[in-house]
Structure formats: C-alpha cells, structure tokens
C-alpha cells in the first residue's frame, strides 16, 4: 500500500487496466474541466454508473463494461469486495466514533470506486455523499450516512452471496 486508503492487488489492477480503460477514459472532463467546474462535479460526472439505476443493488452490465467483458476478473473483484466490504465498514464506524473525518473520506472514496466498477449505483451514491460530506468537514450527518452505506454494502454482499449472479454470466460458480 502506498499512502492511500485503497488496498491494491497489483496483478488485479494491472489486468483490469489492460482489459479495459473504463467508461471514464472517453470522458472530456477527465483531463481538465472547463473553468468553473468543481472537483466534485468532475468526480460526479466521471463516476456516474447508470442513468436510472436498476432495481437490484448491482447492474452486471455496467460491471462488465468497466471490465471489458472479463467475467473471470469480475468474479475475482467480487471476492475481494465481499471479503473487504465488512472490514471497510468497521473502519468507517471506527472513524465515525473517533471523529476522523479524513479517514471517513478516504474509505468512502475507496468504496465509491469499488461500487462503480461493480455496477452498484446506490452504494456508489451513498459513498459519494459521505465522501463529499467529509471533504466539506460536515460530520453532523455522518452517522446517518454511514448507516445508509452499511445497508448498501449489505445489499451488495447479499446479491453476490447468491450464486445465481454468476450463472447469469455463464461463469462456473466458485466452489
């Protein structure tokens, strides 16, 4: 790890970046935005996952677009998220208890990125709301935002706990 909150598995990151540059690669706001755009506006635009999110917690079509159709990589990233999600949630709760706004922002940012890649729009929106509140130094509604984030993490983990999601992709479910 290099001085940031996101645990990075180098081989997974390399494969992911080689497979597909992601939807943000063609976003004109990625390399400098017009004057007057705030950082959060650029971030929001780059990280938008879906228009009118699907009913479920995860949109697999979005995830596959991010990963260039690499279903095995998706399964690997899901495994990492399912393992790390509860740990990140505990870190958020500890940061909330300690009033560590910087840590709240870092973990929320990490979750926002994971949610975008997995096609979990509501989780991404919840993480973005917490990240923006932390960057603005507004911790007064942090407990509610962390609670909302916890519910979304649980929904996404429950979605991936059902092997039917893999069957829809045509990937042999993991043992």
mmCIF file of the C-alpha atoms, coordinates in Angstrom:
data_MODEL
# 
_entry.id   MODEL 
# 
loop_
_atom_site.group_PDB 
_atom_site.id 
_atom_site.type_symbol 
_atom_site.label_atom_id 
_atom_site.label_alt_id 
_atom_site.label_comp_id 
_atom_site.label_asym_id 
_atom_site.label_entity_id 
_atom_site.label_seq_id 
_atom_site.pdbx_PDB_ins_code 
_atom_site.Cartn_x 
_atom_site.Cartn_y 
_atom_site.Cartn_z 
_atom_site.occupancy 
_atom_site.B_iso_or_equiv 
_atom_site.pdbx_formal_charge 
_atom_site.auth_seq_id 
_atom_site.auth_comp_id 
_atom_site.auth_asym_id 
_atom_site.auth_atom_id 
_atom_site.pdbx_PDB_model_num 
ATOM 1   C CA . UNK A 1 1   ? 0.000   0.000   0.000   1.00 0.00 ? 1   UNK A CA 1 
ATOM 2   C CA . UNK A 1 2   ? 1.222   3.452   -0.841  1.00 0.00 ? 2   UNK A CA 1 
ATOM 3   C CA . UNK A 1 3   ? -0.112  6.186   1.388   1.00 0.00 ? 3   UNK A CA 1 
ATOM 4   C CA . UNK A 1 4   ? -3.732  5.855   0.293   1.00 0.00 ? 4   UNK A CA 1 
ATOM 5   C CA . UNK A 1 5   ? -6.755  4.026   1.566   1.00 0.00 ? 5   UNK A CA 1 
ATOM 6   C CA . UNK A 1 6   ? -7.308  1.596   -1.291  1.00 0.00 ? 6   UNK A CA 1 
ATOM 7   C CA . UNK A 1 7   ? -5.761  -1.846  -0.945  1.00 0.00 ? 7   UNK A CA 1 
ATOM 8   C CA . UNK A 1 8   ? -4.314  -2.638  -4.337  1.00 0.00 ? 8   UNK A CA 1 
ATOM 9   C CA . UNK A 1 9   ? -3.587  -6.080  -5.633  1.00 0.00 ? 9   UNK A CA 1 
ATOM 10  C CA . UNK A 1 10  ? -1.056  -5.229  -8.296  1.00 0.00 ? 10  UNK A CA 1 
ATOM 11  C CA . UNK A 1 11  ? -1.866  -8.156  -10.556 1.00 0.00 ? 11  UNK A CA 1 
ATOM 12  C CA . UNK A 1 12  ? -5.612  -7.462  -10.429 1.00 0.00 ? 12  UNK A CA 1 
ATOM 13  C CA . UNK A 1 13  ? -5.101  -3.771  -11.056 1.00 0.00 ? 13  UNK A CA 1 
ATOM 14  C CA . UNK A 1 14  ? -2.769  -4.457  -13.974 1.00 0.00 ? 14  UNK A CA 1 
ATOM 15  C CA . UNK A 1 15  ? -5.203  -6.928  -15.550 1.00 0.00 ? 15  UNK A CA 1 
ATOM 16  C CA . UNK A 1 16  ? -8.103  -4.567  -15.019 1.00 0.00 ? 16  UNK A CA 1 
ATOM 17  C CA . UNK A 1 17  ? -6.340  -1.607  -16.589 1.00 0.00 ? 17  UNK A CA 1 
ATOM 18  C CA . UNK A 1 18  ? -5.110  -3.708  -19.509 1.00 0.00 ? 18  UNK A CA 1 
ATOM 19  C CA . UNK A 1 19  ? -8.522  -5.249  -20.124 1.00 0.00 ? 19  UNK A CA 1 
ATOM 20  C CA . UNK A 1 20  ? -10.441 -2.052  -20.481 1.00 0.00 ? 20  UNK A CA 1 
ATOM 21  C CA . UNK A 1 21  ? -9.782  1.586   -19.707 1.00 0.00 ? 21  UNK A CA 1 
ATOM 22  C CA . UNK A 1 22  ? -13.298 2.023   -18.259 1.00 0.00 ? 22  UNK A CA 1 
ATOM 23  C CA . UNK A 1 23  ? -16.057 4.472   -19.141 1.00 0.00 ? 23  UNK A CA 1 
ATOM 24  C CA . UNK A 1 24  ? -14.074 7.420   -17.776 1.00 0.00 ? 24  UNK A CA 1 
ATOM 25  C CA . UNK A 1 25  ? -11.400 7.015   -20.466 1.00 0.00 ? 25  UNK A CA 1 
ATOM 26  C CA . UNK A 1 26  ? -13.525 8.872   -23.007 1.00 0.00 ? 26  UNK A CA 1 
ATOM 27  C CA . UNK A 1 27  ? -14.875 11.472  -20.599 1.00 0.00 ? 27  UNK A CA 1 
ATOM 28  C CA . UNK A 1 28  ? -13.893 15.003  -21.662 1.00 0.00 ? 28  UNK A CA 1 
ATOM 29  C CA . UNK A 1 29  ? -13.873 16.128  -18.008 1.00 0.00 ? 29  UNK A CA 1 
ATOM 30  C CA . UNK A 1 30  ? -11.095 13.668  -17.152 1.00 0.00 ? 30  UNK A CA 1 
ATOM 31  C CA . UNK A 1 31  ? -8.273  15.902  -18.429 1.00 0.00 ? 31  UNK A CA 1 
ATOM 32  C CA . UNK A 1 32  ? -9.131  19.271  -17.046 1.00 0.00 ? 32  UNK A CA 1 
ATOM 33  C CA . UNK A 1 33  ? -12.631 20.594  -16.913 1.00 0.00 ? 33  UNK A CA 1 
ATOM 34  C CA . UNK A 1 34  ? -13.903 23.915  -18.163 1.00 0.00 ? 34  UNK A CA 1 
ATOM 35  C CA . UNK A 1 35  ? -13.381 26.787  -15.755 1.00 0.00 ? 35  UNK A CA 1 
ATOM 36  C CA . UNK A 1 36  ? -15.960 26.856  -13.028 1.00 0.00 ? 36  UNK A CA 1 
ATOM 37  C CA . UNK A 1 37  ? -16.235 23.083  -12.639 1.00 0.00 ? 37  UNK A CA 1 
ATOM 38  C CA . UNK A 1 38  ? -15.617 21.987  -9.086  1.00 0.00 ? 38  UNK A CA 1 
ATOM 39  C CA . UNK A 1 39  ? -13.640 18.865  -8.268  1.00 0.00 ? 39  UNK A CA 1 
ATOM 40  C CA . UNK A 1 40  ? -16.789 17.184  -7.018  1.00 0.00 ? 40  UNK A CA 1 
ATOM 41  C CA . UNK A 1 41  ? -18.616 17.976  -10.271 1.00 0.00 ? 41  UNK A CA 1 
ATOM 42  C CA . UNK A 1 42  ? -15.837 16.303  -12.285 1.00 0.00 ? 42  UNK A CA 1 
ATOM 43  C CA . UNK A 1 43  ? -15.795 13.371  -9.882  1.00 0.00 ? 43  UNK A CA 1 
ATOM 44  C CA . UNK A 1 44  ? -19.554 13.030  -10.003 1.00 0.00 ? 44  UNK A CA 1 
ATOM 45  C CA . UNK A 1 45  ? -19.567 13.066  -13.800 1.00 0.00 ? 45  UNK A CA 1 
ATOM 46  C CA . UNK A 1 46  ? -16.734 10.516  -14.126 1.00 0.00 ? 46  UNK A CA 1 
ATOM 47  C CA . UNK A 1 47  ? -18.229 8.207   -11.548 1.00 0.00 ? 47  UNK A CA 1 
ATOM 48  C CA . UNK A 1 48  ? -21.834 8.154   -12.685 1.00 0.00 ? 48  UNK A CA 1 
ATOM 49  C CA . UNK A 1 49  ? -22.628 4.495   -13.108 1.00 0.00 ? 49  UNK A CA 1 
ATOM 50  C CA . UNK A 1 50  ? -26.087 4.371   -14.598 1.00 0.00 ? 50  UNK A CA 1 
ATOM 51  C CA . UNK A 1 51  ? -28.952 6.567   -15.660 1.00 0.00 ? 51  UNK A CA 1 
ATOM 52  C CA . UNK A 1 52  ? -31.992 5.493   -13.666 1.00 0.00 ? 52  UNK A CA 1 
ATOM 53  C CA . UNK A 1 53  ? -30.371 2.675   -11.730 1.00 0.00 ? 53  UNK A CA 1 
ATOM 54  C CA . UNK A 1 54  ? -31.724 -0.850  -11.970 1.00 0.00 ? 54  UNK A CA 1 
ATOM 55  C CA . UNK A 1 55  ? -33.998 -2.240  -9.270  1.00 0.00 ? 55  UNK A CA 1 
ATOM 56  C CA . UNK A 1 56  ? -31.351 -4.536  -7.806  1.00 0.00 ? 56  UNK A CA 1 
ATOM 57  C CA . UNK A 1 57  ? -28.250 -3.482  -5.898  1.00 0.00 ? 57  UNK A CA 1 
ATOM 58  C CA . UNK A 1 58  ? -25.940 -4.393  -8.802  1.00 0.00 ? 58  UNK A CA 1 
ATOM 59  C CA . UNK A 1 59  ? -26.088 -3.838  -12.551 1.00 0.00 ? 59  UNK A CA 1 
ATOM 60  C CA . UNK A 1 60  ? -23.886 -6.575  -14.012 1.00 0.00 ? 60  UNK A CA 1 
ATOM 61  C CA . UNK A 1 61  ? -23.936 -4.963  -17.469 1.00 0.00 ? 61  UNK A CA 1 
ATOM 62  C CA . UNK A 1 62  ? -22.239 -1.881  -16.012 1.00 0.00 ? 62  UNK A CA 1 
ATOM 63  C CA . UNK A 1 63  ? -19.647 -4.018  -14.227 1.00 0.00 ? 63  UNK A CA 1 
ATOM 64  C CA . UNK A 1 64  ? -18.850 -5.904  -17.406 1.00 0.00 ? 64  UNK A CA 1 
ATOM 65  C CA . UNK A 1 65  ? -18.498 -2.659  -19.359 1.00 0.00 ? 65  UNK A CA 1 
ATOM 66  C CA . UNK A 1 66  ? -15.963 -1.444  -16.807 1.00 0.00 ? 66  UNK A CA 1 
ATOM 67  C CA . UNK A 1 67  ? -14.030 -4.693  -17.124 1.00 0.00 ? 67  UNK A CA 1 
ATOM 68  C CA . UNK A 1 68  ? -14.219 -5.079  -20.870 1.00 0.00 ? 68  UNK A CA 1 
ATOM 69  C CA . UNK A 1 69  ? -16.409 -8.166  -20.558 1.00 0.00 ? 69  UNK A CA 1 
ATOM 70  C CA . UNK A 1 70  ? -13.852 -10.075 -18.445 1.00 0.00 ? 70  UNK A CA 1 
ATOM 71  C CA . UNK A 1 71  ? -16.190 -12.267 -16.389 1.00 0.00 ? 71  UNK A CA 1 
ATOM 72  C CA . UNK A 1 72  ? -13.413 -14.033 -14.511 1.00 0.00 ? 72  UNK A CA 1 
ATOM 73  C CA . UNK A 1 73  ? -11.930 -10.718 -13.423 1.00 0.00 ? 73  UNK A CA 1 
ATOM 74  C CA . UNK A 1 74  ? -15.389 -9.644  -12.257 1.00 0.00 ? 74  UNK A CA 1 
ATOM 75  C CA . UNK A 1 75  ? -15.662 -12.777 -10.132 1.00 0.00 ? 75  UNK A CA 1 
ATOM 76  C CA . UNK A 1 76  ? -12.221 -12.102 -8.661  1.00 0.00 ? 76  UNK A CA 1 
ATOM 77  C CA . UNK A 1 77  ? -13.109 -8.493  -7.830  1.00 0.00 ? 77  UNK A CA 1 
ATOM 78  C CA . UNK A 1 78  ? -16.404 -9.594  -6.284  1.00 0.00 ? 78  UNK A CA 1 
ATOM 79  C CA . UNK A 1 79  ? -14.489 -11.963 -3.996  1.00 0.00 ? 79  UNK A CA 1 
ATOM 80  C CA . UNK A 1 80  ? -12.220 -9.135  -2.915  1.00 0.00 ? 80  UNK A CA 1 
ATOM 81  C CA . UNK A 1 81  ? -15.197 -6.844  -2.270  1.00 0.00 ? 81  UNK A CA 1 
ATOM 82  C CA . UNK A 1 82  ? -17.095 -9.472  -0.284  1.00 0.00 ? 82  UNK A CA 1 
ATOM 83  C CA . UNK A 1 83  ? -14.006 -10.012 1.901   1.00 0.00 ? 83  UNK A CA 1 
ATOM 84  C CA . UNK A 1 84  ? -13.117 -6.321  2.276   1.00 0.00 ? 84  UNK A CA 1 
ATOM 85  C CA . UNK A 1 85  ? -16.593 -4.760  2.491   1.00 0.00 ? 85  UNK A CA 1 
ATOM 86  C CA . UNK A 1 86  ? -17.233 -5.627  6.153   1.00 0.00 ? 86  UNK A CA 1 
ATOM 87  C CA . UNK A 1 87  ? -13.692 -4.539  7.085   1.00 0.00 ? 87  UNK A CA 1 
ATOM 88  C CA . UNK A 1 88  ? -14.165 -1.189  5.374   1.00 0.00 ? 88  UNK A CA 1 
ATOM 89  C CA . UNK A 1 89  ? -17.475 -0.758  7.164   1.00 0.00 ? 89  UNK A CA 1 
ATOM 90  C CA . UNK A 1 90  ? -15.809 -1.369  10.528  1.00 0.00 ? 90  UNK A CA 1 
ATOM 91  C CA . UNK A 1 91  ? -13.126 1.157   9.599   1.00 0.00 ? 91  UNK A CA 1 
ATOM 92  C CA . UNK A 1 92  ? -15.863 3.683   8.774   1.00 0.00 ? 92  UNK A CA 1 
ATOM 93  C CA . UNK A 1 93  ? -17.597 3.089   12.096  1.00 0.00 ? 93  UNK A CA 1 
ATOM 94  C CA . UNK A 1 94  ? -14.320 3.454   13.994  1.00 0.00 ? 94  UNK A CA 1 
ATOM 95  C CA . UNK A 1 95  ? -13.524 6.665   12.108  1.00 0.00 ? 95  UNK A CA 1 
ATOM 96  C CA . UNK A 1 96  ? -17.001 7.989   12.907  1.00 0.00 ? 96  UNK A CA 1 
ATOM 97  C CA . UNK A 1 97  ? -16.525 7.195   16.595  1.00 0.00 ? 97  UNK A CA 1 
ATOM 98  C CA . UNK A 1 98  ? -13.122 8.901   16.580  1.00 0.00 ? 98  UNK A CA 1 
ATOM 99  C CA . UNK A 1 99  ? -14.467 11.828  14.510  1.00 0.00 ? 99  UNK A CA 1 
ATOM 100 C CA . UNK A 1 100 ? -11.684 11.159  11.989  1.00 0.00 ? 100 UNK A CA 1 
ATOM 101 C CA . UNK A 1 101 ? -13.122 12.997  9.001   1.00 0.00 ? 101 UNK A CA 1 
ATOM 102 C CA . UNK A 1 102 ? -10.067 12.359  6.836   1.00 0.00 ? 102 UNK A CA 1 
ATOM 103 C CA . UNK A 1 103 ? -10.354 8.584   7.328   1.00 0.00 ? 103 UNK A CA 1 
ATOM 104 C CA . UNK A 1 104 ? -14.094 8.743   6.601   1.00 0.00 ? 104 UNK A CA 1 
ATOM 105 C CA . UNK A 1 105 ? -13.375 10.492  3.319   1.00 0.00 ? 105 UNK A CA 1 
ATOM 106 C CA . UNK A 1 106 ? -10.634 8.066   2.313   1.00 0.00 ? 106 UNK A CA 1 
ATOM 107 C CA . UNK A 1 107 ? -12.668 4.923   2.973   1.00 0.00 ? 107 UNK A CA 1 
ATOM 108 C CA . UNK A 1 108 ? -15.770 6.415   1.334   1.00 0.00 ? 108 UNK A CA 1 
ATOM 109 C CA . UNK A 1 109 ? -13.665 7.270   -1.729  1.00 0.00 ? 109 UNK A CA 1 
ATOM 110 C CA . UNK A 1 110 ? -12.359 3.712   -1.914  1.00 0.00 ? 110 UNK A CA 1 
ATOM 111 C CA . UNK A 1 111 ? -15.869 2.279   -1.603  1.00 0.00 ? 111 UNK A CA 1 
ATOM 112 C CA . UNK A 1 112 ? -17.137 4.668   -4.272  1.00 0.00 ? 112 UNK A CA 1 
ATOM 113 C CA . UNK A 1 113 ? -14.590 3.317   -6.743  1.00 0.00 ? 113 UNK A CA 1 
ATOM 114 C CA . UNK A 1 114 ? -15.309 -0.303  -5.887  1.00 0.00 ? 114 UNK A CA 1 
ATOM 115 C CA . UNK A 1 115 ? -19.041 0.296   -6.225  1.00 0.00 ? 115 UNK A CA 1 
ATOM 116 C CA . UNK A 1 116 ? -18.601 1.943   -9.628  1.00 0.00 ? 116 UNK A CA 1 
ATOM 117 C CA . UNK A 1 117 ? -16.632 -0.997  -11.000 1.00 0.00 ? 117 UNK A CA 1 
ATOM 118 C CA . UNK A 1 118 ? -19.156 -3.496  -9.602  1.00 0.00 ? 118 UNK A CA 1 
ATOM 119 C CA . UNK A 1 119 ? -22.143 -1.582  -11.001 1.00 0.00 ? 119 UNK A CA 1 
ATOM 120 C CA . UNK A 1 120 ? -23.562 -0.884  -7.524  1.00 0.00 ? 120 UNK A CA 1 
ATOM 121 C CA . UNK A 1 121 ? -25.080 2.560   -8.171  1.00 0.00 ? 121 UNK A CA 1 
ATOM 122 C CA . UNK A 1 122 ? -26.816 3.069   -4.821  1.00 0.00 ? 122 UNK A CA 1 
ATOM 123 C CA . UNK A 1 123 ? -23.712 2.037   -2.899  1.00 0.00 ? 123 UNK A CA 1 
ATOM 124 C CA . UNK A 1 124 ? -21.686 4.405   -5.045  1.00 0.00 ? 124 UNK A CA 1 
ATOM 125 C CA . UNK A 1 125 ? -24.115 7.268   -4.382  1.00 0.00 ? 125 UNK A CA 1 
ATOM 126 C CA . UNK A 1 126 ? -24.024 6.605   -0.631  1.00 0.00 ? 126 UNK A CA 1 
ATOM 127 C CA . UNK A 1 127 ? -20.231 6.520   -0.624  1.00 0.00 ? 127 UNK A CA 1 
ATOM 128 C CA . UNK A 1 128 ? -20.094 9.719   -2.682  1.00 0.00 ? 128 UNK A CA 1 
ATOM 129 C CA . UNK A 1 129 ? -22.411 11.502  -0.232  1.00 0.00 ? 129 UNK A CA 1 
ATOM 130 C CA . UNK A 1 130 ? -20.187 10.508  2.699   1.00 0.00 ? 130 UNK A CA 1 
ATOM 131 C CA . UNK A 1 131 ? -17.013 11.429  0.826   1.00 0.00 ? 131 UNK A CA 1 
ATOM 132 C CA . UNK A 1 132 ? -18.375 14.867  -0.081  1.00 0.00 ? 132 UNK A CA 1 
ATOM 133 C CA . UNK A 1 133 ? -19.550 15.477  3.494   1.00 0.00 ? 133 UNK A CA 1 
ATOM 134 C CA . UNK A 1 134 ? -16.111 14.508  4.801   1.00 0.00 ? 134 UNK A CA 1 
ATOM 135 C CA . UNK A 1 135 ? -14.304 16.761  2.317   1.00 0.00 ? 135 UNK A CA 1 
ATOM 136 C CA . UNK A 1 136 ? -16.579 19.628  3.322   1.00 0.00 ? 136 UNK A CA 1 
ATOM 137 C CA . UNK A 1 137 ? -15.908 18.903  7.011   1.00 0.00 ? 137 UNK A CA 1 
ATOM 138 C CA . UNK A 1 138 ? -19.598 18.172  7.668   1.00 0.00 ? 138 UNK A CA 1 
ATOM 139 C CA . UNK A 1 139 ? -19.726 15.276  10.094  1.00 0.00 ? 139 UNK A CA 1 
ATOM 140 C CA . UNK A 1 140 ? -23.088 16.198  11.640  1.00 0.00 ? 140 UNK A CA 1 
ATOM 141 C CA . UNK A 1 141 ? -24.992 13.713  9.457   1.00 0.00 ? 141 UNK A CA 1 
ATOM 142 C CA . UNK A 1 142 ? -22.127 11.214  9.295   1.00 0.00 ? 142 UNK A CA 1 
ATOM 143 C CA . UNK A 1 143 ? -23.897 8.639   11.450  1.00 0.00 ? 143 UNK A CA 1 
ATOM 144 C CA . UNK A 1 144 ? -26.856 8.579   9.054   1.00 0.00 ? 144 UNK A CA 1 
ATOM 145 C CA . UNK A 1 145 ? -24.576 8.425   6.008   1.00 0.00 ? 145 UNK A CA 1 
ATOM 146 C CA . UNK A 1 146 ? -22.518 5.571   7.493   1.00 0.00 ? 146 UNK A CA 1 
ATOM 147 C CA . UNK A 1 147 ? -25.771 3.733   8.323   1.00 0.00 ? 147 UNK A CA 1 
ATOM 148 C CA . UNK A 1 148 ? -27.004 4.172   4.755   1.00 0.00 ? 148 UNK A CA 1 
ATOM 149 C CA . UNK A 1 149 ? -23.650 2.981   3.429   1.00 0.00 ? 149 UNK A CA 1 
ATOM 150 C CA . UNK A 1 150 ? -23.802 -0.067  5.718   1.00 0.00 ? 150 UNK A CA 1 
ATOM 151 C CA . UNK A 1 151 ? -27.221 -1.031  4.358   1.00 0.00 ? 151 UNK A CA 1 
ATOM 152 C CA . UNK A 1 152 ? -25.993 -0.712  0.771   1.00 0.00 ? 152 UNK A CA 1 
ATOM 153 C CA . UNK A 1 153 ? -22.848 -2.759  1.461   1.00 0.00 ? 153 UNK A CA 1 
ATOM 154 C CA . UNK A 1 154 ? -25.033 -5.490  2.977   1.00 0.00 ? 154 UNK A CA 1 
ATOM 155 C CA . UNK A 1 155 ? -27.350 -5.434  -0.063  1.00 0.00 ? 155 UNK A CA 1 
ATOM 156 C CA . UNK A 1 156 ? -24.430 -5.778  -2.485  1.00 0.00 ? 156 UNK A CA 1 
ATOM 157 C CA . UNK A 1 157 ? -22.817 -8.571  -0.454  1.00 0.00 ? 157 UNK A CA 1 
ATOM 158 C CA . UNK A 1 158 ? -26.183 -10.400 -0.274  1.00 0.00 ? 158 UNK A CA 1 
ATOM 159 C CA . UNK A 1 159 ? -26.539 -10.060 -4.061  1.00 0.00 ? 159 UNK A CA 1 
ATOM 160 C CA . UNK A 1 160 ? -23.138 -11.641 -4.615  1.00 0.00 ? 160 UNK A CA 1 
ATOM 161 C CA . UNK A 1 161 ? -23.754 -14.336 -1.958  1.00 0.00 ? 161 UNK A CA 1 
ATOM 162 C CA . UNK A 1 162 ? -26.392 -15.835 -4.259  1.00 0.00 ? 162 UNK A CA 1 
ATOM 163 C CA . UNK A 1 163 ? -24.583 -17.962 -6.888  1.00 0.00 ? 163 UNK A CA 1 
ATOM 164 C CA . UNK A 1 164 ? -27.314 -17.106 -9.407  1.00 0.00 ? 164 UNK A CA 1 
ATOM 165 C CA . UNK A 1 165 ? -25.458 -13.891 -10.324 1.00 0.00 ? 165 UNK A CA 1 
ATOM 166 C CA . UNK A 1 166 ? -22.598 -15.976 -11.765 1.00 0.00 ? 166 UNK A CA 1 
ATOM 167 C CA . UNK A 1 167 ? -24.949 -18.290 -13.609 1.00 0.00 ? 167 UNK A CA 1 
ATOM 168 C CA . UNK A 1 168 ? -26.420 -15.284 -15.436 1.00 0.00 ? 168 UNK A CA 1 
ATOM 169 C CA . UNK A 1 169 ? -22.932 -14.522 -16.714 1.00 0.00 ? 169 UNK A CA 1 
ATOM 170 C CA . UNK A 1 170 ? -22.296 -18.058 -17.889 1.00 0.00 ? 170 UNK A CA 1 
ATOM 171 C CA . UNK A 1 171 ? -19.372 -18.398 -15.479 1.00 0.00 ? 171 UNK A CA 1 
ATOM 172 C CA . UNK A 1 172 ? -18.984 -21.572 -13.473 1.00 0.00 ? 172 UNK A CA 1 
ATOM 173 C CA . UNK A 1 173 ? -19.824 -20.631 -9.842  1.00 0.00 ? 173 UNK A CA 1 
ATOM 174 C CA . UNK A 1 174 ? -16.863 -20.650 -7.482  1.00 0.00 ? 174 UNK A CA 1 
ATOM 175 C CA . UNK A 1 175 ? -16.744 -23.562 -5.027  1.00 0.00 ? 175 UNK A CA 1 
# 
